């Protein structure tokens, strides 16, 4: 006799998730592969395959533990196609009306559960370091919600890299030491790769048949798909890549897709890996003398600092946050974001890596695709939908503040104190993308001038009223003002020509 339904979503694949801790005899766990969740944006097939496989394995582990699970596969003829539809179907089957759910990481699902005709109790997801209330208390009354100050609170709360009340090594942040440009070569062969087993192969066939025409490749699928594999992937990173992670975390190389990055966000965000376990493993490596403090601090900051911060912003700002467009940018996303040809080598290489791996690291996202989107005035909702669609670690709680706030400044400055825009100089310094590119990073105007150079000044010029009083941008405007009227006109005209050609679908 079933008494209640316990909903477990695809990004809640841990026995420690709140709703499962509430499990008692007579409950039925509901898990479902549904088309609504696979298609609300055109998700990368690699992400869909990863989640469906991980879901099936997690459901099997719950059954082995003796828990009751009702699992719906995507090709089940009785599949209703939505989470609420599956809850209603299971409730009708068993004559129950009460559902226990862990709060989803996307407002659209939170609202769908609120609108469900069943009695759904949503419990706050406590797999994170901070609660909603803690972030709200920290944010209340502050003029600026800067991540650095939040990060220090999280260091104090967790005790990570702390020596009493002081930060280990005497500094909170070693970011200054983590900005080395691309090295000549990488002596790390990348993240741990797992050979697909029978369950994975079955899902790969299913996903290939259903979503094979979507942007993204299923070839050479190597993601881990259970908690044991996720743990092994972390161990490999800590031992072989963490020592060099800090130095080169901002570098980009055209023939090195992973450099010294961990590639564990896909496991953290799905529930297969605990964030504190990852942080303690890194801290232990530092204590043992196996990794330098700049690398360990940078890694920990990404998890307990940035990851916690963007989640706090998402829930604090509410369901309209992802719809904001403070700069009124409305250009459509160009086809080269979806793999059409472009002569911009940095964009081409980043998009191709994204297509094959469903992954690009934070600087590729921020300073290549994100930077271009902001400079070109692309619609931020289209930009966010793209990031949501193409990356395996993408969920709205993590993407909104990163895209709407950090990369597109569409929230008016809640997340970033100034727009993250740069000319070609930054990309040229931090990568090898500019070598062999059709465009010249050194050329500011004229034939062969890099579009990033033209669009950089074009952006500053058209948004002058918004940003000229920002103290962090005064030098940029002073440089612009020293240019002759003729040069300014040339930049405007050439940037407009580029944007018009892009809008027409021409090769740029």
N, C-alpha and C positions, 0 to 999 in steps of 0.2 A: 504494500500500500504506500503510494507516494504522498508525502505531505507538503513538500515545497520543491520548487525548481531553483537550482543554483546555476547562474549564467557565468560561463567562462569565455572571454573573448580571445582573439588570436594574439593579442599583445599582453596577455595575462597568464603566461604559461609557466607558473610556478606554484608549488604547493602552499607557498606562504602568501598568496594573494588573499585579500581580505575576505571575499565571499567564501572561499574554500575553507578558511579557518572557522567559518560559521557552520560547516557541514555537520549534520547529525544523521543518525539512522532514520531512514524514511525519505531522505532528500534524493533528488535526481539531478545530476549535473547535466546541463545542456550545452553542447558545443556544436557549431555548424559552420560549414563552408558555404557562404551564400553569395549570390551574384551581386547584390547591392554593395557589399563591402569590397568586392573585387573590381567594381566598375564605377564607383562614384567619382573617381578620377581614373584615367587609363593606366593602372598600376603596371610597373615593370613585371614581366612574367617571372623574373627571378625572385622578386619579393613574394609574389603569390605562391610560387612553388615552395619557397622557404617556409612560409607561414602554414600552408596546408600540411606540409610534411611534419613540421614541428607540432602542430595541433594533433595530428593522428598519433604521433608517438607519445605526446603528453596524455592523451585520452587513454592510451594503452597502459601507461604507467599508473594512472588512477585506478583503472580496473584491476590491475595486478595488486593494488593496495586493498582491494575489496570495496571500492566505492562504485556506486551505480552511475553510469554515464549513458546518456542518449546522444549519439553522435550522428550528424547528417553530413554526408559527402556531397560535393558539388553536383555529381551526376545522379544523385538519388531522385527518382521520378516524383517522389512526394515532397521534395525540397520546395519550400515556399518562396525562397529567394531573398529573404530579409531576416534579420535577427529577431525582430518582434514577431514576424510571421512564424518563425520556428518556436518561439516561446508559446505563442497562442496554440499552435498545433500540439505541442507536447502537453500543455495544460489541458486541452480538450481530451487528449488520449487518456490522461490519468485523473481527470476530475479535480484539478487543483487550480488555485488562482493566485497563490503567493510566489513571488520571485525575489531572490536575493542576488544582487549584482554588485560587482565592484565598479565604482564610478569610471566610465570610459574616458579616454584621452582625447575625445573630440566632442564639441558641443552638439553636433548634429545627432550623435548617438545618445548623448545625455537627454536631448529633447525627445528623441524617438522613444526612449524608455519611459520618460515622463508622460508621453501621450498614449502609451500602451494601455489597453483596457484591463489588463491584469493589475494586481497590486504589486508594484515593483519597488523594493527598498534598495536604494543605491548607497553603498558604503564607501567612504573616502578611501582612495587607493593609498595605502601607507607603505608602499615599497620604496618610497622616496625618503630623503633625509629630513625634509621639512614638511610640515602640514600646511594646508591652505591658511590656517589661522596664524601660524608663525610668520609666513611671508607677509600677510596682511598687517600684522603688528609691526614688522620691520619697515614696511613701506609707508605706513600711515604718517602723514605730516611731512614727509621728505619732499624737498623740491626736485631732487634728482634721484632716480632709482638706479644707481650705478652698480654694475655687477661686482666690481672689486670690493665694495663695502659689504655686500651680501656674502661674498665668498669668504671673507674674514670671519663672519658670523658662523658660517658652516665649518670652518676650521676649528673654531673654538668649541662648537657643539660636538664635533666628532673626535677632537683631539688629534686628528691627523697632522703629521709634521709639526707638532707643537712641543715646545720645551717649557712646561709650566704654562704661563700666560703669554709667552713669547713665541714667535714663529721659529722653527728650526732654521739654523744658519743665519738668523738675524734679519731675514727679509721675508715678506709675505709673498712676493711675486718675483720670479726670475725670468720674466718674459723677455727682458732685454738681452738675455743670453741665448734666446731661442729663435734667433732670426738669421741664421746663416743661410746664404744662398745655396743653390743646388751643388752638391759635391761632384767630383769627377765620376765616381761610381758608388754603387750601393752594395754593401757586403751582407745583405739580408735578402733571402729569397722570397719573402712575403709571408702572409698569414698562413696558418695551418689549413691545409686543404683536405677535405674528407671525400672519399669515394662514395658515390650514391649507393645506398643499399636498396633492397627490394621495395620498401615503402617509398623511398625517394623516387625511384625509377617509375613507379606506378603514378605518383603525383606529377612527375615531369611529363609523362605521356598525356595525362589529363589536361594539364595546363597548356602544353604545346598544342593540343587539339583545339582547346577553347580560346586561348589568347595568343596563339602563334603569330598573329598579324600585328600585335601591339609593339610599340617601341621597346626594344630590349631583346637580349639573347639569352637562351637557356643553355647554350653550348658550354661544356666544361663546368658544369655546376659543382661548386666545391664547399658551399656553406655547411657548417655544422648544423644539426637539426634537433639536438637534445641538449640537456644541461651538462651532461658529461663531456660532450664534444665542445661545447662552449667553454667549459673550464680548461680543457686541454689547449684550446686556441689562446686563451689568456696566458697560460703558463708559457707557451712558446714565445709570445710577445715579450713577456717580462724577462725571460732569459736571454733572448737573442736580439731584440730590437729596442727595448726600453733604454738601454744605455746611450743610444744615439738619437732617440726620439726627440729630445728637447732641442738639440742643436739644429735639426733639419725639419722641424715640424711645419715650417712655413714654406719650405722649398717645393718646387714643382719640376718634374722631369718628364719629357715626352715619352720616353721608353721605359719608365719605371712608374707603374701605376700605384704602388703602395708605399714606396720608400721605407721609413721605419714606423709607419702608423700601425695601430693595433687592430683596426677593423672589427672592434667588438661592440660598436654601437648597435648593430643589428641584433646582437644577443642581449644587450642591456635593455633595449627598448621593447623586446618581445617577452621578457621575463625569464629567459634562459640563464641569465647571469646576474648575480646580485651586485649592485654598484659598490657597496662597502667591501665586499670580497675583493673586487678589482682594485680598489684603492689600498686596502691593507696589503695586498700582494706587492704592489708597487712600493709602498712604504717599507715593507720588509726587505725588499731588494736594496733600498738605500741604506737601511740600517746594517745590512750585511756587507756593504761596500761594493755591491754589484752594479749599482746605477748611480749616477751623479744627481745631486739635489735639483738641478735645473730641469732635468728630464722628468723626475718623479713629481716635482711640484707642478710642472706644466700638465702632466697627465691627470693628476688629482684635481687640478683646477677645472679641467674640462668636465669632470664628472660632478663633483660636489659644488662647484662654482657655477659654471655656465649652464649645465644641464638642469640643475635645480632652479636657477634664475629664470630661464626661459619658461619653465613650467609655471613658476609663480606668476610671471607676467601674464601668461595665457589665461589662467583662471581668474586673476584679479581684474583684468580688463574686460572680460566677458565675451559673449558670443558674437559681438559685432567687431571685435578686434581685427579679425582676418579680412574684413570688408573695408578697412580704412585705406584712404588714398590721399594723404595730406598734400602731396605735391601735384595732384590732379594729372597723373601720368596715364595716358590712355592708348598708347601705341600697342598694336597687336604683337604677340610673340612671333618672331620670324621663324621660318621653316628650318633654319639651321640649328635651332634648339632641338629639333626632332630628327636631325641627321642629314638635312639637305646640305649641299656643298657650301662652304665658305672659304674665303682666302685668308681669314684670320686663324692662324695656326693654333693659338692658345684656345680659342673657342672650339675649333675642330677636334683637337686632341682631348679636351675635357669632355665634350659631348660623346666622342667615340668611346672613351673609357667608361662613361656613364652607361652607354648602351650595352657594353659587353659585361660590366661588373655590377651594375646598379649601385655604384660607389664612386665618390670623388671626395677628397679630403677637404677640410674646412676652408683652406685658402683658395683652392680651386672654386669652391662654391661662392666664397665671399668676394674674391678679388678678380676672378675671371668672369664666370657667368653672371654673378650678382652685380658686380661692378658694371659690366656692359649693360645689363638690364636697366640699372639706375641711370647711367649716362644717356642711354638711348630713350629714356622715358617710357619704358614698357609698362603696361598695366600691371600693378602689383598683384592683383588677384590671379591673372593669368600666370604670372611668375610663380606665385605660391602653388598654384595647381600643378605647374610643371615639376617643381621640387617634390611635391607630394607624390606625383606619378612615377618619377624616375629613380628614386633612391629607396633602397631596401630598409633603411632605418627611419623612414619618414612617417610620422604621425602628426596630426595637427597641433597637438600640445607642444611638440618640439619645433615644428617648422614655422609656426606663425610669428613668434618673436624673432626667430632667425631671419625670416624673409621680410615680413611686413615691417619689423623693427630694424634689424641689423643691416640687411643688405639693401632694402628699398626706401628706408626712412619714411615709410608711408604712415607711421604712427606719430609723426610730428616731433620725434626726439625723445620718446619715452625710454627706448633702449639705448640708442646711440647719441652721443653728445654732438656729433656732426655726421654728415653723410660719409659713408665709406666709398669714396670715389678716388680714382687715381688715373694718371696718364699711363702710357705704355712703359714709362721708366720703372715702375714697381715690378711689373711682370717681367721685364727684361732683366732686372736685378736678381729676382728670386727664381728664375726658371731658365730653361734652355729653349722655350717655345719660340722666341723671336729669331733664333738662328734658322735660316732657310725659309722664313716666312715671306709671303708675297709683299707684305708691307714692311716698312722700316720703322723700328721703334724710335730711332733717332730723328726721323724726319717729322717736322711739325705741321707743314702744309705742303701742298703741291702733289704731283703724281707720286704714288707710293707711300704717302704719309700714313702712319698708323691711325686707324679710326679712333682708337682710344685717346690719342692726342687731341684730335679735333673735337671729339664729343666731350672731353673733360672740360675744355674752356666753354664750349657751347652750353653745357649743364650749368656751370657757374654763372654765365652771363644771363641765361633765361630765368635763373632763380636768385638773382642778386638781391632783390628786396627781402627775400626770406633769410638769406645767409650772410649778408655782408657785415652784420653786426656781431656775428659769432666770433668770439676772440680766437678760436682755433682755426679760423678761415681768413683772418685779416691779411696774412702774408700772401695767400693765393690771390685775393682781390687786388692787393698792391701790385703784384706781378702783372696781372691783367691790365691794370690801369696804366702801367708803364709802356704797354704795347702801343704802337701807332694806330691811328684810326684805320688806316689801310690794312694793317695786319689783322685787326679785329674783324673787319668786314670780310676778309678772305677766310678766316676761320669759320665765321657764321655761315658764309655761302657754301663752303666745302662740306661742313657738317650737315647742313640742310640737304645738300645734294646726296650725301651718303644715306641719310635717313629716308629720303624719298625713294632712292633706288632699293633700299632694303624693304620698304613698304610695298613696292611693286613686285617683289620677289626676284629681283635681279641678283646675280652673283656678286657678293661683296666680300 
